[in-house]
Amino acid sequence: MKPFPWDDAMQMGFGVMRLSSREFWGLTPRELAAAFGALSGPATAPPRERLDEMMLAFPDRGRS
């Protein structure tokens, strides 16, 4: 597991988002990631081949 990129998070939180220390440290890593995602726009979709692989690996259950 990769360590959380705190240096990058602090640069984005303090420098770009202009959060106070209290606001920044009050957020969870998941909340930070959501805020950063909102600033950077939507992620690109995986290629069709990767989607097919994921559908085989994680099939929907209970759907016909």
C-alpha positions as CSV (number, residue, x, y, z in Angstrom):
1,M,0.0,0.0,0.0
2,K,1.3,3.4,-1.0
3,P,1.6,6.0,1.8
4,F,-0.8,8.9,1.6
5,P,0.8,11.8,-0.4
6,W,0.6,14.4,2.4
7,D,3.0,16.9,0.8
8,D,0.9,17.0,-2.4
9,A,-2.3,17.2,-0.3
10,M,-1.0,20.1,1.7
11,Q,0.1,22.0,-1.4
12,M,-3.3,21.6,-2.9
13,G,-5.3,22.2,0.3
14,F,-3.3,25.3,1.5
15,G,-2.0,26.7,-1.8
16,V,-4.8,26.0,-4.3
17,M,-7.9,25.6,-2.2
18,R,-6.8,28.2,0.4
19,L,-7.9,26.2,3.3
20,S,-7.0,27.2,6.8
21,S,-5.0,24.7,9.0
22,R,-8.2,24.0,10.9
23,E,-10.2,23.3,7.8
24,F,-7.5,21.2,6.2
25,W,-6.8,19.0,9.2
26,G,-10.5,18.6,9.8
27,L,-11.0,16.8,6.5
28,T,-10.6,13.1,6.1
29,P,-8.3,11.8,3.3
30,R,-11.5,10.7,1.4
31,E,-12.9,14.2,1.7
32,L,-9.7,15.7,0.5
33,A,-9.7,13.3,-2.5
34,A,-13.2,14.3,-3.3
35,A,-12.4,18.0,-3.2
36,F,-9.3,17.5,-5.4
37,G,-11.3,15.5,-7.9
38,A,-13.9,18.3,-8.1
39,L,-11.0,20.7,-9.0
40,S,-9.4,18.5,-11.5
41,G,-12.6,17.4,-13.3
42,P,-13.9,13.9,-14.0
43,A,-11.6,10.9,-14.5
44,T,-11.4,9.3,-17.9
45,A,-13.2,6.0,-18.4
46,P,-11.2,2.8,-18.6
47,P,-10.8,1.3,-22.1
48,R,-13.4,-1.2,-23.2
49,E,-11.0,-4.1,-22.7
50,R,-10.4,-3.2,-19.0
51,L,-14.2,-2.8,-18.5
52,D,-14.8,-6.3,-19.9
53,E,-12.1,-7.7,-17.5
54,M,-13.7,-6.0,-14.5
55,M,-17.2,-7.2,-15.5
56,L,-15.9,-10.8,-15.6
57,A,-14.0,-10.4,-12.3
58,F,-16.9,-8.6,-10.6
59,P,-20.2,-9.8,-12.1
60,D,-23.5,-8.3,-11.0
61,R,-25.4,-10.7,-8.8
62,G,-29.2,-10.8,-8.6
63,R,-29.7,-9.1,-11.9
64,S,-31.0,-10.9,-15.0
